[in-house]
Amino acid sequence: MASNYLFGGIDEEVLECSICNRRLENQKSLSCHHRFCLKCLEKWIEINNGKLKCHTCQESYSIQVEGLQHLSPNTIPPINQHDKKDDGTAPLCSSHTQPLEMYCTKCKVPICIECTEIEHAEGDGKHEIIDILTAFNKFKEDSKEIKKSANDSIIRLENHLNVAKKNANELEECREESLADIDNQVQQMVQVIKKKADEMKKKVEEIYENEKKVNDEQMKKLKNINSELNTNVSMINHLFESEPAIATKSNEIN
Protein backbone atom coordinates (compact mmCIF):
# COMPACT_ATOMS: atom_id res chain seq x y z
CA MET A 1 0.00 0.00 0.00
CA ALA A 2 1.31 3.49 -0.84
CA SER A 3 0.25 4.84 2.53
CA ASN A 4 2.44 2.23 4.22
CA TYR A 5 5.42 3.42 2.19
CA LEU A 6 5.70 6.60 4.22
CA PHE A 7 3.58 5.95 7.25
CA GLY A 8 4.27 2.25 7.90
CA GLY A 9 4.67 1.78 11.65
CA ILE A 10 3.16 5.21 12.39
CA ASP A 11 -0.45 5.37 11.17
CA GLU A 12 -2.06 2.53 13.05
CA GLU A 13 -5.19 2.61 10.89
CA VAL A 14 -3.34 1.47 7.75
CA LEU A 15 -1.05 -1.14 9.29
CA GLU A 16 -0.82 -4.56 7.75
CA CYS A 17 1.16 -7.61 8.75
CA SER A 18 3.83 -8.28 6.11
CA ILE A 19 3.63 -12.02 6.84
CA CYS A 20 -0.08 -12.59 6.20
CA ASN A 21 -0.70 -9.28 4.34
CA ARG A 22 -3.80 -8.71 6.44
CA ARG A 23 -4.87 -6.24 9.07
CA LEU A 24 -2.72 -6.60 12.21
CA GLU A 25 -4.41 -8.74 14.84
CA ASN A 26 -3.07 -8.89 18.40
CA GLN A 27 -0.02 -7.04 17.09
CA LYS A 28 3.44 -7.43 18.59
CA SER A 29 6.38 -5.16 17.82
CA LEU A 30 10.02 -6.18 17.61
CA SER A 31 12.87 -3.88 18.61
CA CYS A 32 13.53 -3.24 14.90
CA HIS A 33 10.17 -1.45 14.93
CA HIS A 34 8.48 -3.97 12.65
CA ARG A 35 5.10 -5.21 13.79
CA PHE A 36 3.31 -8.49 13.09
CA CYS A 37 0.34 -10.55 14.20
CA LEU A 38 1.06 -12.68 17.26
CA LYS A 39 -0.03 -15.86 15.44
CA CYS A 40 2.19 -14.98 12.48
CA LEU A 41 5.21 -14.58 14.77
CA GLU A 42 4.48 -17.95 16.39
CA LYS A 43 4.36 -19.60 12.96
CA TRP A 44 7.48 -17.72 11.86
CA ILE A 45 9.39 -19.19 14.85
CA GLU A 46 8.24 -22.68 13.80
CA ILE A 47 9.43 -22.09 10.23
CA ASN A 48 12.86 -20.95 11.49
CA ASN A 49 13.29 -23.97 13.77
CA GLY A 50 12.59 -22.17 17.04
CA LYS A 51 14.48 -19.01 16.12
CA LEU A 52 12.72 -15.70 15.65
CA LYS A 53 13.72 -13.63 12.63
CA CYS A 54 12.07 -10.42 11.53
CA HIS A 55 10.18 -11.19 8.33
CA THR A 56 11.00 -7.70 7.00
CA CYS A 57 14.67 -7.10 7.87
CA GLN A 58 15.68 -10.66 8.88
CA GLU A 59 17.13 -9.47 12.19
CA SER A 60 17.42 -12.38 14.64
CA TYR A 61 16.04 -12.43 18.19
CA SER A 62 16.61 -14.80 21.07
CA ILE A 63 13.05 -15.22 22.23
CA GLN A 64 10.84 -18.25 22.75
CA VAL A 65 7.24 -18.64 21.67
CA GLU A 66 5.97 -18.15 25.20
CA GLY A 67 7.86 -14.85 25.38
CA LEU A 68 5.97 -13.36 22.43
CA GLN A 69 3.04 -12.57 24.69
CA HIS A 70 5.21 -10.10 26.60
CA LEU A 71 6.27 -8.13 23.52
CA SER A 72 4.97 -4.58 23.30
CA PRO A 73 2.16 -4.13 20.79
CA ASN A 74 3.68 -0.86 19.60
CA THR A 75 7.28 0.27 20.09
CA ILE A 76 6.72 3.29 17.83
CA PRO A 77 3.50 5.01 18.89
CA PRO A 78 1.33 6.66 16.27
CA ILE A 79 1.72 10.38 15.73
CA ASN A 80 -0.27 12.41 18.22
CA GLN A 81 0.13 15.58 20.24
CA HIS A 82 2.77 14.27 22.68
CA ASP A 83 5.00 13.08 19.76
CA LYS A 84 5.35 16.61 18.43
CA LYS A 85 7.61 19.42 19.50
CA ASP A 86 6.12 22.19 21.55
CA ASP A 87 5.85 24.31 18.43
CA GLY A 88 3.96 21.48 16.64
CA THR A 89 6.38 21.43 13.69
CA ALA A 90 7.33 17.74 13.43
CA PRO A 91 7.06 14.38 15.26
CA LEU A 92 10.04 13.10 17.21
CA CYS A 93 11.78 9.74 17.22
CA SER A 94 10.56 7.76 20.23
CA SER A 95 14.02 6.22 20.76
CA HIS A 96 16.24 9.34 20.46
CA THR A 97 13.81 12.27 20.79
CA GLN A 98 15.14 13.66 17.52
CA PRO A 99 13.17 14.92 14.47
CA LEU A 100 12.19 12.20 12.01
CA GLU A 101 14.21 13.57 9.10
CA MET A 102 15.16 10.29 7.38
CA TYR A 103 13.32 7.23 6.08
CA CYS A 104 14.35 3.56 5.86
CA THR A 105 12.91 2.14 2.62
CA LYS A 106 13.66 -1.44 3.70
CA CYS A 107 11.87 -1.16 7.03
CA LYS A 108 9.30 1.36 5.73
CA VAL A 109 9.58 3.62 8.80
CA PRO A 110 10.64 7.27 9.31
CA ILE A 111 13.71 7.60 11.50
CA CYS A 112 16.05 10.22 12.94
CA ILE A 113 19.72 10.84 12.18
CA GLU A 114 20.87 8.75 15.15
CA CYS A 115 18.76 5.81 13.92
CA THR A 116 20.80 5.80 10.69
CA GLU A 117 23.94 5.11 12.71
CA ILE A 118 22.50 2.53 15.10
CA GLU A 119 19.28 0.60 14.47
CA HIS A 120 19.15 1.33 10.72
CA ALA A 121 22.80 1.43 9.71
CA GLU A 122 23.19 0.67 6.01
CA GLY A 123 26.36 -1.34 6.39
CA ASP A 124 24.62 -4.69 6.90
CA GLY A 125 22.56 -4.34 3.73
CA LYS A 126 19.30 -4.62 5.67
CA HIS A 127 18.58 -0.90 5.53
CA GLU A 128 18.39 1.76 2.87
CA ILE A 129 18.15 5.38 3.99
CA ILE A 130 16.72 8.37 2.14
CA ASP A 131 15.65 11.77 3.44
CA ILE A 132 12.09 12.17 4.61
CA LEU A 133 11.23 14.72 1.91
CA THR A 134 12.26 12.31 -0.85
CA ALA A 135 10.19 9.60 0.82
CA PHE A 136 7.24 11.96 1.10
CA ASN A 137 7.54 12.96 -2.58
CA LYS A 138 7.68 9.29 -3.49
CA PHE A 139 4.61 8.74 -1.36
CA LYS A 140 2.80 11.57 -3.15
CA GLU A 141 3.77 10.14 -6.56
CA ASP A 142 2.57 6.70 -5.52
CA SER A 143 -0.59 8.26 -4.13
CA LYS A 144 -1.23 10.04 -7.43
CA GLU A 145 -0.86 6.76 -9.31
CA ILE A 146 -3.10 4.96 -6.86
CA LYS A 147 -5.63 7.80 -6.99
CA LYS A 148 -5.60 7.74 -10.80
CA SER A 149 -5.94 3.96 -10.78
CA ALA A 150 -8.76 4.21 -8.25
CA ASN A 151 -10.55 6.87 -10.31
CA ASP A 152 -10.15 4.76 -13.45
CA SER A 153 -11.54 1.78 -11.56
CA ILE A 154 -14.45 3.88 -10.33
CA ILE A 155 -15.22 5.00 -13.88
CA ARG A 156 -15.07 1.42 -15.15
CA LEU A 157 -17.24 0.22 -12.30
CA GLU A 158 -19.76 3.00 -12.93
CA ASN A 159 -19.83 2.10 -16.62
CA HIS A 160 -20.40 -1.56 -15.76
CA LEU A 161 -23.05 -0.50 -13.26
CA ASN A 162 -24.80 1.62 -15.90
CA VAL A 163 -24.72 -1.30 -18.33
CA ALA A 164 -26.10 -3.59 -15.62
CA LYS A 165 -28.87 -1.08 -14.85
CA LYS A 166 -29.68 -0.78 -18.56
CA ASN A 167 -29.80 -4.57 -18.86
CA ALA A 168 -32.05 -4.75 -15.80
CA ASN A 169 -34.44 -2.17 -17.30
CA GLU A 170 -34.47 -3.94 -20.66
CA LEU A 171 -35.07 -7.25 -18.93
CA GLU A 172 -37.98 -5.75 -17.00
CA GLU A 173 -39.44 -4.27 -20.19
CA CYS A 174 -39.03 -7.60 -21.98
CA ARG A 175 -40.81 -9.34 -19.11
CA GLU A 176 -43.72 -6.90 -19.19
CA GLU A 177 -44.02 -7.16 -22.99
CA SER A 178 -43.92 -10.97 -22.85
CA LEU A 179 -46.62 -11.10 -20.18
CA ALA A 180 -48.77 -8.66 -22.19
CA ASP A 181 -48.28 -10.74 -25.37
CA ILE A 182 -49.33 -13.88 -23.50
CA ASP A 183 -52.48 -12.16 -22.24
CA ASN A 184 -53.30 -10.92 -25.76
CA GLN A 185 -52.75 -14.36 -27.26
CA VAL A 186 -54.98 -15.92 -24.61
CA GLN A 187 -57.72 -13.36 -25.29
CA GLN A 188 -57.52 -14.03 -29.03
CA MET A 189 -57.66 -17.76 -28.46
CA VAL A 190 -60.64 -17.33 -26.13
CA GLN A 191 -62.47 -15.26 -28.77
CA VAL A 192 -61.75 -17.83 -31.50
CA ILE A 193 -62.91 -20.69 -29.27
CA LYS A 194 -66.02 -18.76 -28.22
CA LYS A 195 -66.87 -17.99 -31.83
CA LYS A 196 -66.37 -21.64 -32.77
CA ALA A 197 -68.52 -22.71 -29.82
CA ASP A 198 -71.30 -20.32 -30.88
CA GLU A 199 -71.17 -21.73 -34.42
CA MET A 200 -71.39 -25.27 -33.09
CA LYS A 201 -74.31 -24.36 -30.83
CA LYS A 202 -76.12 -22.73 -33.73
CA LYS A 203 -75.58 -25.83 -35.86
CA VAL A 204 -76.90 -28.04 -33.06
CA GLU A 205 -79.98 -25.82 -32.75
CA GLU A 206 -80.61 -26.00 -36.50
CA ILE A 207 -80.30 -29.78 -36.49
CA TYR A 208 -82.56 -29.96 -33.45
CA GLU A 209 -85.24 -27.78 -35.03
CA ASN A 210 -85.20 -29.78 -38.28
CA GLU A 211 -85.30 -33.13 -36.54
CA LYS A 212 -87.98 -31.90 -34.13
CA LYS A 213 -90.13 -30.70 -37.04
CA VAL A 214 -89.90 -34.07 -38.76
CA ASN A 215 -90.55 -35.91 -35.53
CA ASP A 216 -93.52 -33.65 -34.70
CA GLU A 217 -95.08 -34.38 -38.13
CA GLN A 218 -94.60 -38.10 -37.65
CA MET A 219 -96.15 -37.91 -34.21
CA LYS A 220 -99.11 -35.97 -35.66
CA LYS A 221 -99.67 -38.58 -38.33
CA LEU A 222 -99.39 -41.39 -35.84
CA LYS A 223 -101.84 -39.66 -33.53
CA ASN A 224 -104.32 -39.26 -36.41
CA ILE A 225 -103.98 -42.89 -37.37
CA ASN A 226 -104.32 -43.91 -33.75
CA SER A 227 -107.44 -41.79 -33.42
CA GLU A 228 -108.95 -43.36 -36.51
CA LEU A 229 -108.10 -46.82 -35.28
CA ASN A 230 -109.67 -46.11 -31.89
CA THR A 231 -112.79 -44.84 -33.66
CA ASN A 232 -113.03 -47.98 -35.78
CA VAL A 233 -112.48 -50.21 -32.78
CA SER A 234 -115.24 -48.41 -30.94
CA MET A 235 -117.58 -48.88 -33.88
CA ILE A 236 -116.76 -52.55 -34.10
CA ASN A 237 -117.37 -52.98 -30.40
CA HIS A 238 -120.67 -51.20 -30.81
CA LEU A 239 -121.69 -53.50 -33.68
CA PHE A 240 -120.77 -56.51 -31.60
CA GLU A 241 -123.26 -55.36 -29.04
CA SER A 242 -126.09 -54.70 -31.60
CA GLU A 243 -128.47 -57.17 -33.30
CA PRO A 244 -126.92 -59.49 -35.84
CA ALA A 245 -129.04 -58.21 -38.67
CA ILE A 246 -127.98 -54.65 -37.95
CA ALA A 247 -124.34 -55.60 -37.58
CA THR A 248 -124.25 -57.48 -40.84
CA LYS A 249 -126.09 -54.75 -42.64
CA SER A 250 -123.60 -52.24 -41.34
CA ASN A 251 -120.79 -54.44 -42.56
CA GLU A 252 -122.33 -54.44 -46.05
CA ILE A 253 -122.47 -50.68 -46.04
CA ASN A 254 -118.77 -50.38 -45.17
C-alpha positions as CSV (number, residue, x, y, z in Angstrom):
1,M,0.0,0.0,0.0
2,A,1.3,3.5,-0.8
3,S,0.3,4.8,2.5
4,N,2.4,2.2,4.2
5,Y,5.4,3.4,2.2
6,L,5.7,6.6,4.2
7,F,3.6,5.9,7.3
8,G,4.3,2.3,7.9
9,G,4.7,1.8,11.7
10,I,3.2,5.2,12.4
11,D,-0.4,5.4,11.2
12,E,-2.1,2.5,13.0
13,E,-5.2,2.6,10.9
14,V,-3.3,1.5,7.8
15,L,-1.1,-1.1,9.3
16,E,-0.8,-4.6,7.7
17,C,1.2,-7.6,8.8
18,S,3.8,-8.3,6.1
19,I,3.6,-12.0,6.8
20,C,-0.1,-12.6,6.2
21,N,-0.7,-9.3,4.3
22,R,-3.8,-8.7,6.4
23,R,-4.9,-6.2,9.1
24,L,-2.7,-6.6,12.2
25,E,-4.4,-8.7,14.8
26,N,-3.1,-8.9,18.4
27,Q,0.0,-7.0,17.1
28,K,3.4,-7.4,18.6
29,S,6.4,-5.2,17.8
30,L,10.0,-6.2,17.6
31,S,12.9,-3.9,18.6
32,C,13.5,-3.2,14.9
33,H,10.2,-1.5,14.9
34,H,8.5,-4.0,12.6
35,R,5.1,-5.2,13.8
36,F,3.3,-8.5,13.1
37,C,0.3,-10.5,14.2
38,L,1.1,-12.7,17.3
39,K,0.0,-15.9,15.4
40,C,2.2,-15.0,12.5
41,L,5.2,-14.6,14.8
42,E,4.5,-17.9,16.4
43,K,4.4,-19.6,13.0
44,W,7.5,-17.7,11.9
45,I,9.4,-19.2,14.8
46,E,8.2,-22.7,13.8
47,I,9.4,-22.1,10.2
48,N,12.9,-20.9,11.5
49,N,13.3,-24.0,13.8
50,G,12.6,-22.2,17.0
51,K,14.5,-19.0,16.1
52,L,12.7,-15.7,15.6
53,K,13.7,-13.6,12.6
54,C,12.1,-10.4,11.5
55,H,10.2,-11.2,8.3
56,T,11.0,-7.7,7.0
57,C,14.7,-7.1,7.9
58,Q,15.7,-10.7,8.9
59,E,17.1,-9.5,12.2
60,S,17.4,-12.4,14.6
61,Y,16.0,-12.4,18.2
62,S,16.6,-14.8,21.1
63,I,13.0,-15.2,22.2
64,Q,10.8,-18.3,22.7
65,V,7.2,-18.6,21.7
66,E,6.0,-18.2,25.2
67,G,7.9,-14.8,25.4
68,L,6.0,-13.4,22.4
69,Q,3.0,-12.6,24.7
70,H,5.2,-10.1,26.6
71,L,6.3,-8.1,23.5
72,S,5.0,-4.6,23.3
73,P,2.2,-4.1,20.8
74,N,3.7,-0.9,19.6
75,T,7.3,0.3,20.1
76,I,6.7,3.3,17.8
77,P,3.5,5.0,18.9
78,P,1.3,6.7,16.3
79,I,1.7,10.4,15.7
80,N,-0.3,12.4,18.2
81,Q,0.1,15.6,20.2
82,H,2.8,14.3,22.7
83,D,5.0,13.1,19.8
84,K,5.4,16.6,18.4
85,K,7.6,19.4,19.5
86,D,6.1,22.2,21.5
87,D,5.9,24.3,18.4
88,G,4.0,21.5,16.6
89,T,6.4,21.4,13.7
90,A,7.3,17.7,13.4
91,P,7.1,14.4,15.3
92,L,10.0,13.1,17.2
93,C,11.8,9.7,17.2
94,S,10.6,7.8,20.2
95,S,14.0,6.2,20.8
96,H,16.2,9.3,20.5
97,T,13.8,12.3,20.8
98,Q,15.1,13.7,17.5
99,P,13.2,14.9,14.5
100,L,12.2,12.2,12.0
101,E,14.2,13.6,9.1
102,M,15.2,10.3,7.4
103,Y,13.3,7.2,6.1
104,C,14.3,3.6,5.9
105,T,12.9,2.1,2.6
106,K,13.7,-1.4,3.7
107,C,11.9,-1.2,7.0
108,K,9.3,1.4,5.7
109,V,9.6,3.6,8.8
110,P,10.6,7.3,9.3
111,I,13.7,7.6,11.5
112,C,16.1,10.2,12.9
113,I,19.7,10.8,12.2
114,E,20.9,8.7,15.2
115,C,18.8,5.8,13.9
116,T,20.8,5.8,10.7
117,E,23.9,5.1,12.7
118,I,22.5,2.5,15.1
119,E,19.3,0.6,14.5
120,H,19.1,1.3,10.7
121,A,22.8,1.4,9.7
122,E,23.2,0.7,6.0
123,G,26.4,-1.3,6.4
124,D,24.6,-4.7,6.9
125,G,22.6,-4.3,3.7
126,K,19.3,-4.6,5.7
127,H,18.6,-0.9,5.5
128,E,18.4,1.8,2.9
129,I,18.1,5.4,4.0
130,I,16.7,8.4,2.1
131,D,15.7,11.8,3.4
132,I,12.1,12.2,4.6
133,L,11.2,14.7,1.9
134,T,12.3,12.3,-0.8
135,A,10.2,9.6,0.8
136,F,7.2,12.0,1.1
137,N,7.5,13.0,-2.6
138,K,7.7,9.3,-3.5
139,F,4.6,8.7,-1.4
140,K,2.8,11.6,-3.2
141,E,3.8,10.1,-6.6
142,D,2.6,6.7,-5.5
143,S,-0.6,8.3,-4.1
144,K,-1.2,10.0,-7.4
145,E,-0.9,6.8,-9.3
146,I,-3.1,5.0,-6.9
147,K,-5.6,7.8,-7.0
148,K,-5.6,7.7,-10.8
149,S,-5.9,4.0,-10.8
150,A,-8.8,4.2,-8.2
151,N,-10.5,6.9,-10.3
152,D,-10.1,4.8,-13.5
153,S,-11.5,1.8,-11.6
154,I,-14.5,3.9,-10.3
155,I,-15.2,5.0,-13.9
156,R,-15.1,1.4,-15.2
157,L,-17.2,0.2,-12.3
158,E,-19.8,3.0,-12.9
159,N,-19.8,2.1,-16.6
160,H,-20.4,-1.6,-15.8
161,L,-23.1,-0.5,-13.3
162,N,-24.8,1.6,-15.9
163,V,-24.7,-1.3,-18.3
164,A,-26.1,-3.6,-15.6
165,K,-28.9,-1.1,-14.8
166,K,-29.7,-0.8,-18.6
167,N,-29.8,-4.6,-18.9
168,A,-32.0,-4.7,-15.8
169,N,-34.4,-2.2,-17.3
170,E,-34.5,-3.9,-20.7
171,L,-35.1,-7.2,-18.9
172,E,-38.0,-5.8,-17.0
173,E,-39.4,-4.3,-20.2
174,C,-39.0,-7.6,-22.0
175,R,-40.8,-9.3,-19.1
176,E,-43.7,-6.9,-19.2
177,E,-44.0,-7.2,-23.0
178,S,-43.9,-11.0,-22.9
179,L,-46.6,-11.1,-20.2
180,A,-48.8,-8.7,-22.2
181,D,-48.3,-10.7,-25.4
182,I,-49.3,-13.9,-23.5
183,D,-52.5,-12.2,-22.2
184,N,-53.3,-10.9,-25.8
185,Q,-52.7,-14.4,-27.3
186,V,-55.0,-15.9,-24.6
187,Q,-57.7,-13.4,-25.3
188,Q,-57.5,-14.0,-29.0
189,M,-57.7,-17.8,-28.5
190,V,-60.6,-17.3,-26.1
191,Q,-62.5,-15.3,-28.8
192,V,-61.7,-17.8,-31.5
193,I,-62.9,-20.7,-29.3
194,K,-66.0,-18.8,-28.2
195,K,-66.9,-18.0,-31.8
196,K,-66.4,-21.6,-32.8
197,A,-68.5,-22.7,-29.8
198,D,-71.3,-20.3,-30.9
199,E,-71.2,-21.7,-34.4
200,M,-71.4,-25.3,-33.1
201,K,-74.3,-24.4,-30.8
202,K,-76.1,-22.7,-33.7
203,K,-75.6,-25.8,-35.9
204,V,-76.9,-28.0,-33.1
205,E,-80.0,-25.8,-32.7
206,E,-80.6,-26.0,-36.5
207,I,-80.3,-29.8,-36.5
208,Y,-82.6,-30.0,-33.4
209,E,-85.2,-27.8,-35.0
210,N,-85.2,-29.8,-38.3
211,E,-85.3,-33.1,-36.5
212,K,-88.0,-31.9,-34.1
213,K,-90.1,-30.7,-37.0
214,V,-89.9,-34.1,-38.8
215,N,-90.5,-35.9,-35.5
216,D,-93.5,-33.7,-34.7
217,E,-95.1,-34.4,-38.1
218,Q,-94.6,-38.1,-37.6
219,M,-96.2,-37.9,-34.2
220,K,-99.1,-36.0,-35.7
221,K,-99.7,-38.6,-38.3
222,L,-99.4,-41.4,-35.8
223,K,-101.8,-39.7,-33.5
224,N,-104.3,-39.3,-36.4
225,I,-104.0,-42.9,-37.4
226,N,-104.3,-43.9,-33.8
227,S,-107.4,-41.8,-33.4
228,E,-109.0,-43.4,-36.5
229,L,-108.1,-46.8,-35.3
230,N,-109.7,-46.1,-31.9
231,T,-112.8,-44.8,-33.7
232,N,-113.0,-48.0,-35.8
233,V,-112.5,-50.2,-32.8
234,S,-115.2,-48.4,-30.9
235,M,-117.6,-48.9,-33.9
236,I,-116.8,-52.5,-34.1
237,N,-117.4,-53.0,-30.4
238,H,-120.7,-51.2,-30.8
239,L,-121.7,-53.5,-33.7
240,F,-120.8,-56.5,-31.6
241,E,-123.3,-55.4,-29.0
242,S,-126.1,-54.7,-31.6
243,E,-128.5,-57.2,-33.3
244,P,-126.9,-59.5,-35.8
245,A,-129.0,-58.2,-38.7
246,I,-128.0,-54.6,-37.9
247,A,-124.3,-55.6,-37.6
248,T,-124.3,-57.5,-40.8
249,K,-126.1,-54.7,-42.6
250,S,-123.6,-52.2,-41.3
251,N,-120.8,-54.4,-42.6
252,E,-122.3,-54.4,-46.0
253,I,-122.5,-50.7,-46.0
254,N,-118.8,-50.4,-45.2
